[in-house]
Structure formats: C-alpha cells, structure tokens
C-alpha cells in the first residue's frame, strides 16, 4: 500500500471473483437448513455463506471471492486469520479452554489488562475488567460509574448505538430493528442532541453543540444526578457521525466539573480503526472509562472496560465478572491482534485507507447529486445518501447501492438512523489494489442509483 508500510503475506489470492449469481447453490442449501434450525430474528445481510477469509477477501462455499468492506462489523481489523492470532489461539487452546478467571485465574487476562492500560489515553493508574461483548462492556461501565458517583442518571445521545441488552437497548436510539417490542427498558437513561455537522444548523461549532446538549441535561436531569455521560466518539450504527471539533472535549470538561464519569464507547471506533489507537486520541480527549470490543481480539469474543483506578475499584469484590469474561483463548487472540497492529503499523494503514477512500469517492458528490457527505476517519468511512438538491435521507439508494455491490462481489454495510448510510469498515490489512477495486464497484453502484 505504501513503501513505508510493511508488506503483508496472504493465504488467499487477493482478487475479487464471482462465478455466478449470489447466492450460489451450496449457499442456498445452507439457507434452507438455516430456515429450519435458526430463529427468524437472527438475520444476515449477505446471502453467501463463508468458507474461508483472509486479508480483504471472504471466500464463500460456492467458490466466489468477495471483497470485504465490512470486517464483520469492524471486528476482523487484523484480518480474519491473522498469523499471530492463529498461533496464539492454537497454543492457548492446547492447554485449556476455560477455568473461569473468577475461580482459577491465569496470566493472559492480566497481560491483556496491562496492554490496554498502556494503549488507552491517560497517564494515571488504570484498571481493566474483561467481558465478552460490546454490550456487556457498556453495561458494566454504567455499573461501575454508579457506585463511584453514588448517582443514577445516565446521559446518552441521539443516533447512539450501545448494544442489545436491556440496559444498552435503553441507551440505544434506533427503534428498528433493535428495540421494537422488547420493552420496558431500564430507567434513568436520558437522551440529548449530539453534534451532527451535516444536519446541525450551518456553522454550529462543537462547543455550541455541547452547550445545547448540556443545558438540556442541567435543566431536565440535573448535573448533580448524572452518574455517567456515555458517547461513541464516532457514532457507528447511527451513521458514522463525526462530531464537530470541540464537542467531545466540552463534554469531558463538563463531566470533570460536575463529578460525572465520562465514558467513551470505543467498541466500534477503537483499536486502530480510525488511524489512532482510539478515536478520542484525534482531539486529545482522556475519558474516565473506555469500552473496547470488536477489533480487540481478531474475531474472538472479548470486550473490556478500562479506566481510572479509583473509579474501576469503586465496585466491591465480586461485583464484576461473568463466567466467560476474559476467556483464556480470547485473551491469547487479543495479545496476537494487538501485536499485529503494532508490527504491521495498522494505524498507518488505516490512515492510508482513508486517503484512498477519499481519492476514489469524493468526486461522487459532484457527479451524482445524491452523496450529501463523505465522512469518517481512517478505515471508518461512510457515504450519506440524500435526495438530489437537499439533505432529505435517501434510504432506497443506500439499499440499492449495497445490493448492486454484492452482485459484483463487494460486501458493504448500511446503517444510520434514517437507513441512508453506506459504511465502509475494511480490514486494516486489505491491499491497495483490492481496496481500489472494491471502491470502484461501489462508486459505479452510486452512479447507477443516482440515475
């Protein structure tokens, strides 16, 4: 990708190849089995069934090779079969798959905690607790903030996505498909406006957007009642919304002034995805607590809460944990993934991916009239599609673009409160030639949707 970045060797040929219509016959057979065995509420956006994956390619059971611009929703940042992850997992699983850290502890858990303390922002003593999913991490961050502050209220934002547990569904903004029919939800969760530059009043600064949100908190909740302010530094499912500069620092400063815990939900944006270890690093923001998951363990289920020792240690012994939390095999995978990010300079690759995406896609705004904005950081980029001549969301175009890309062997994801965002989350290990090939398929699909 660049002369300054190390070369990566791949197992699979990094070439897009579609032999026939998707899904192929073997995928159709598996879909029929699925229909008889798997709950209907578990849906998939791609009808091709995976058989192998490496680098920027997902190979399906029918012999097709698809360009992966989704990374399993930002999970396989180091690739779906990174050598260091595979080797460490194989070694770990040969010894033991589980003892439960709350019963018989093991070194891997501590090693992951030490590494996360090193990588997360802030020069102060830190502690870490490990779990399985992003939802668990966010919910436990709230659990930790409440005894520390002896308060109950949790402040979240428009367009937020924080998970699928009852508590995190209360924190999540979008009804369909996440919240519909699943209430009542946990209480003491309050939602305020986020900084959404594309849709905010023209010229609104980050500081002004923060004042708008925090005034609402002070009037409707009371600063003295806020246990935590929880925000994704770049909102994921809500539309890859990058707040205006100054918004996050203002929230952090307000939390410090009023004794609330500032929680950065870095489940999707963290671990080198945006070109820095964490998205808050772009503005030098130091959260009290950070939640991590997705890209941290190379595809194995692992999440965590990392933060100030005095806050993390507010919880009584036995108050945090879970049978599988910090599983030894997942911890081994995390050490392999973090090692890979450093050795292959995947933060640098994320920044290079952003350059390539902008080169290939920025002309679409003028060419098509339906691209309202190309935004994001690093390998977390998105197109917001709108009706020509304005800002009205165009979800039909987003669906059409994703479908057209899939027909040509390119996996993309849609998102957004209005369903009008095409998001790009390629593996950080994707090669430049393959990435450009996938982006050109995407660009053609946008041009066709505009017609």
C-alpha positions in Angstrom: 0.0 0.0 0.0 2.9 2.3 0.7 6.6 2.0 0.7 6.8 2.9 4.4 4.4 0.2 5.4 5.4 -3.5 5.9 4.4 -6.0 3.3 1.7 -8.5 4.2 1.6 -12.1 3.0 -1.8 -13.5 2.4 -3.0 -17.1 2.3 -5.8 -16.4 -0.2 -5.4 -14.7 -3.6 -6.5 -11.1 -3.1 -8.7 -11.0 -6.1 -12.5 -10.4 -6.5 -14.1 -13.3 -8.3 -17.9 -14.0 -8.8 -18.7 -17.2 -10.7 -22.4 -16.7 -10.9 -25.5 -15.2 -9.2 -25.4 -14.9 -5.5 -26.3 -16.9 -3.5 -24.9 -20.0 -5.2 -26.3 -23.5 -4.9 -24.4 -24.5 -1.8 -25.3 -21.3 -0.1 -28.9 -21.9 -1.0 -28.7 -25.4 0.6 -27.3 -23.9 3.8 -30.0 -21.2 3.8 -32.7 -23.9 3.7 -31.1 -25.7 6.7 -30.9 -22.4 8.5 -34.5 -21.6 8.0 -35.4 -24.9 9.7 -33.0 -24.5 12.6 -32.2 -20.9 13.3 -34.5 -18.3 14.9 -36.0 -15.9 12.4 -35.0 -12.9 14.5 -31.3 -13.6 13.6 -30.8 -12.0 10.2 -27.9 -11.8 7.8 -27.3 -9.1 5.2 -25.2 -11.2 2.8 -26.7 -14.4 1.4 -23.3 -16.0 0.5 -22.0 -18.4 3.2 -18.4 -18.0 4.2 -15.9 -20.9 3.8 -12.7 -19.0 4.3 -11.4 -15.5 4.8 -8.0 -13.8 4.7 -6.8 -10.2 4.2 -9.6 -8.4 2.3 -11.3 -11.5 0.9 -14.2 -13.6 2.1 -14.4 -16.8 0.1 -17.8 -18.5 0.0 -18.9 -22.1 -0.2 -19.6 -21.8 -3.9 -16.1 -20.7 -4.8 -16.8 -16.9 -5.0 -14.3 -14.4 -3.6 -15.9 -11.3 -2.2 -14.1 -8.0 -1.3 -14.7 -7.5 2.4 -15.5 -3.8 3.2 -17.3 -4.7 6.4 -14.8 -6.7 8.6 -17.7 -8.5 10.3 -18.8 -5.0 11.5 -15.3 -3.7 12.4 -14.2 -7.0 14.1 -11.5 -8.5 11.8 -9.3 -5.4 11.7 -6.2 -7.6 11.6 -7.8 -9.9 9.1 -10.0 -13.0 9.7 -7.0 -15.3 10.1 -4.0 -13.2 11.1 -1.0 -15.5 11.7 -0.2 -14.2 15.2 -3.8 -14.6 16.3 -4.0 -18.1 14.9 -0.7 -19.1 16.5 -1.6 -17.8 19.9 -5.0 -19.3 19.9 -3.7 -22.7 18.9 -1.2 -22.6 21.7 -3.7 -21.5 24.2 -6.4 -24.0 23.3 -3.9 -26.8 23.5 -3.5 -26.1 27.2 -7.0 -25.1 28.4 -10.1 -23.5 27.0 -11.6 -22.3 30.3 -11.1 -22.2 34.0 -13.1 -19.1 34.8 -10.9 -16.2 35.9 -13.1 -15.7 39.0 -12.2 -19.3 40.1 -8.7 -20.1 38.9 -7.0 -17.0 37.3 -4.5 -17.1 34.5 -1.8 -14.8 33.2 -3.4 -14.0 29.8 -6.2 -11.9 31.5 -3.6 -9.8 33.3 -1.4 -9.4 30.2 -4.4 -8.0 28.2 -5.3 -5.7 31.1 -1.7 -4.4 31.2 -1.6 -3.9 27.4 -4.9 -2.0 27.4 -3.7 0.2 30.2 -0.6 1.0 28.1 -2.6 1.8 24.9 -5.5 3.8 26.3 -5.1 7.5 26.8 -4.3 9.0 30.2 -1.1 8.9 32.3 -2.6 7.7 35.6 -3.1 4.3 37.3 -5.7 2.2 35.4 -7.6 -1.0 36.0 -9.4 -3.3 33.5 -12.3 -5.7 33.7 -12.9 -8.1 30.7 -16.2 -9.4 29.3 -17.4 -11.0 26.1 -19.4 -8.4 24.0 -19.5 -4.7 23.5 -23.0 -4.6 25.1 -21.6 -6.2 28.3 -18.7 -3.7 28.3 -21.0 -0.7 28.1 -23.4 -2.0 30.7 -20.6 -2.7 33.1 -19.2 0.8 32.5 -22.6 2.1 33.8 -22.5 -0.3 36.7 -19.0 1.0 37.6 -20.0 4.7 37.3 -23.0 4.4 39.6 -21.3 3.2 42.8 -18.4 5.6 42.2 -20.6 8.6 41.9 -23.5 7.3 44.1 -25.8 8.7 41.4 -28.2 7.0 39.0 -28.7 9.1 35.8 -27.0 8.1 32.5 -26.8 10.6 29.7 -26.7 9.3 26.1 -27.1 10.9 22.7 -29.3 11.0 19.6 -28.3 8.4 17.0 -26.5 6.3 19.6 -26.0 2.6 19.5 -24.7 0.9 22.6 -25.9 -2.7 22.4 -28.7 -5.2 22.7 -29.0 -6.0 26.4 -31.9 -4.4 28.3 -29.7 -1.6 29.7 -27.9 -0.9 26.5 -31.1 -1.0 24.5 -32.4 1.8 26.7 -29.2 3.7 25.7 -29.5 2.9 22.0 -31.5 5.4 20.0 -32.8 3.4 17.0 -36.1 1.5 17.3 -35.9 -0.7 14.3 -34.6 -3.4 14.4 -33.1 -3.1 17.8 -35.8 -2.0 20.3 -39.1 -2.8 18.7 -41.3 -4.9 21.0 -38.6 -5.5 23.7 -39.5 -3.0 26.4 -39.9 -1.9 29.0 -36.3 -0.8 29.2 -34.0 0.2 32.1 -34.7 3.5 33.6 -32.7 6.6 34.4 -31.4 7.0 30.9 -31.7 10.4 29.3 -31.1 11.3 25.6 -29.8 14.7 24.4 -28.8 16.0 21.0 -25.4 15.0 19.5 -23.2 17.1 17.3 -24.2 16.1 13.7 -22.5 18.6 11.5 -24.2 17.5 8.3 -27.7 18.1 9.9 -27.0 20.7 12.5 -27.6 24.4 11.9 -25.0 25.7 9.5 -21.9 26.9 11.2 -22.7 25.3 14.6 -19.4 24.6 16.4 -18.7 21.7 18.6 -18.7 23.9 21.6 -22.1 25.3 20.7 -23.5 21.8 20.1 -22.1 20.7 23.5 -23.8 23.7 25.2 -27.1 22.8 23.6 -26.8 19.2 24.9 -25.5 20.0 28.4 -28.1 22.8 29.0 -30.7 20.1 28.4 -29.0 17.8 30.9 -28.8 20.5 33.5 -32.5 21.6 33.1 -34.1 18.1 32.7 -31.8 15.8 34.7 -29.7 17.9 37.0 -25.9 17.8 36.9 -25.8 16.6 40.5 -27.7 13.5 39.4 -25.6 12.4 36.5 -23.5 9.2 37.1 -22.1 9.0 33.5 -22.1 10.6 30.1 -21.7 7.8 27.6 -20.8 8.6 23.9 -19.3 6.9 20.9 -16.6 9.3 19.8 -17.6 8.5 16.2 -21.2 7.1 16.2 -21.4 3.7 14.4 -24.8 2.3 13.7 -26.2 5.9 14.0 -24.4 6.9 10.8 -20.7 7.2 11.3 -21.3 10.7 12.7 -18.1 12.6 13.5 -18.9 15.3 16.0 -17.6 18.8 15.3 -14.3 19.6 16.8 -14.6 20.7 20.4 -17.7 18.7 21.1 -16.0 15.8 22.9 -13.6 18.0 24.9 -16.5 20.1 26.1 -18.4 17.0 27.3 -15.3 15.7 29.1 -14.7 19.1 30.8 -18.3 19.3 32.0 -18.0 15.8 33.5 -14.9 16.7 35.3 -16.5 19.9 36.7 -19.7 18.2 37.8 -18.2 14.9 39.1 -19.8 12.7 36.4 -17.9 9.8 34.7 -17.1 10.4 31.1 -17.3 7.1 29.2 -16.0 6.8 25.6 -17.8 3.8 23.9 -15.0 2.8 21.6 -16.4 -0.6 20.8 -16.6 0.1 17.0 -14.2 3.1 16.6 -11.4 1.9 18.8 -8.3 -0.3 18.4 -6.6 1.5 15.4 -9.8 1.6 13.3 -9.6 5.4 12.8 -5.9 5.7 12.4 -5.2 6.2 16.1 -5.5 3.6 18.9 -8.7 5.3 20.0 -11.0 7.8 18.3 -10.7 10.2 21.2 -7.0 10.5 20.5 -7.8 12.7 17.5 -8.7 15.5 19.9 -6.6 14.5 22.8 -9.6 13.7 25.0 -8.9 11.5 28.0 -12.0 9.6 29.1 -12.5 8.3 32.6 -13.6 5.0 31.2 -13.2 3.4 27.8 -15.1 0.4 26.5 -13.4 -1.9 23.9 -14.6 -4.9 21.9 -14.9 -5.7 18.2 -11.3 -5.3 16.8 -9.5 -6.0 20.1 -9.2 -9.8 19.7 -9.1 -10.6 16.0 -12.5 -12.1 15.8 -12.7 -13.9 19.2 -15.3 -12.7 21.7 -13.7 -10.3 24.1 -14.5 -6.9 25.5 -13.4 -4.7 28.3 -13.8 -1.6 30.4 -10.5 0.3 31.0 -10.2 3.3 33.2 -9.1 5.3 36.2 -8.2 3.0 39.0 -10.2 4.9 41.6 -13.3 4.6 39.5 -12.8 1.0 38.5 -12.0 0.0 42.1 -15.3 1.5 43.4 -17.0 -1.8 42.9 -17.0 -4.3 45.7 -15.1 -7.6 45.1 -17.3 -10.0 43.2 -19.5 -7.2 41.8 -18.0 -7.5 38.3 -17.4 -10.6 36.2 -19.1 -13.3 34.3 -18.4 -17.0 33.7 -16.8 -16.5 30.3 -15.4 -12.9 30.7 -11.8 -12.7 29.7 -11.8 -16.3 28.3 -8.1 -17.5 28.1 -8.3 -18.3 24.4 -9.8 -14.9 23.6 -7.1 -13.2 25.7 -4.5 -15.0 23.7 -6.2 -13.8 20.5 -6.2 -10.3 21.8 -2.5 -10.3 22.5 -1.9 -11.6 19.0 -4.1 -8.9 17.5 -2.6 -6.1 19.4 0.9 -7.4 18.5 -0.2 -7.5 14.8 -1.4 -3.9 14.9 1.9 -2.7 16.2 4.2 -4.9 14.0 2.3 -4.2 10.7 1.6 -0.5 11.6 -2.1 -0.9 11.1 -2.8 2.6 12.4 -0.7 3.9 9.5 -2.7 1.5 7.1 -5.9 2.9 8.5 -4.8 6.4 7.6 -3.8 5.3 4.1 -7.2 3.6 3.7 -8.8 7.0 4.4 -6.7 8.6 1.7 -7.6 6.0 -0.9 -11.3 6.2 0.0 -11.3 9.9 -0.4 -9.5 9.7 -3.7 -12.0 7.2 -5.1 -15.2 8.5 -3.6 -15.0 12.3 -3.1 -15.8 13.0 -6.8 -19.2 11.3 -6.3 -20.8 14.3 -4.6 -20.5 16.5 -7.8 -21.0 13.6 -10.2 -24.3 12.2 -8.7 -26.1 14.7 -6.6 -27.1 12.0 -4.1 -24.0 12.0 -2.0 -24.6 14.5 0.8 -21.4 13.8 2.6 -18.3 11.5 2.6 -17.2 11.4 6.2 -15.2 9.5 8.8 -11.7 8.8 9.9 -9.2 6.1 9.0 -10.9 2.9 7.9 -14.2 4.0 9.3 -15.7 6.0 6.4 -19.3 6.5 5.1 -21.4 8.0 2.4 -24.6 9.7 3.5 -27.0 9.4 0.6 -29.7 12.1 0.1 -32.4 13.0 -2.4 -31.0 15.4 -5.0 -30.8 19.0 -4.2 -31.1 18.8 -0.4 -30.5 16.8 2.8 -33.5 14.6 2.9 -32.4 11.0 3.6 -32.4 8.5 0.6 -32.5 5.0 2.2 -33.7 3.4 -1.1 -30.5 4.5 -2.7 -28.4 3.0 0.2 -30.2 -0.3 -0.2 -29.8 -0.3 -4.0 -26.1 0.5 -3.7 -25.4 -2.3 -1.2 -27.4 -4.8 -3.4 -25.5 -3.7 -6.6 -22.2 -4.0 -4.8 -23.0 -7.5 -3.6 -23.9 -8.6 -7.2 -20.4 -7.6 -8.2 -18.8 -9.4 -5.3 -18.3 -6.5 -2.8 -19.6 -6.6 0.7 -20.8 -3.3 2.1 -22.9 -2.4 5.1 -25.7 0.1 5.5 -26.6 2.0 8.7 -27.9 5.3 10.1 -31.0 6.4 11.9 -32.6 7.0 8.5 -31.1 3.9 6.8 -29.3 6.1 4.3 -25.7 5.5 5.1 -23.3 3.2 3.2 -20.5 2.5 5.7 -17.0 1.2 4.9 -15.1 -0.9 7.5 -12.4 -2.7 5.5 -9.9 -4.9 7.3 -6.8 -2.8 8.0 -4.8 -5.4 6.2 -6.6 -5.0 2.9 -4.2 -4.4 -0.1 -4.4 -1.2 -2.0 -5.3 -2.8 -5.3 -8.1 -4.8 -3.9 -9.4 -1.8 -1.9 -9.5 0.3 -5.0 -11.3 -2.4 -7.0 -14.0 -2.6 -4.3 -14.3 1.1 -4.1 -14.7 1.5 -7.9 -17.5 -1.1 -7.8 -19.1 1.0 -5.0 -18.7 4.2 -7.0 -20.3 2.7 -10.1 -23.2 1.5 -7.9 -23.7 5.0 -6.5 -23.7 6.5 -10.0 -26.4 3.9 -11.1 -28.5 4.6 -8.1 -28.4 8.3 -9.0 -29.9 7.6 -12.4 
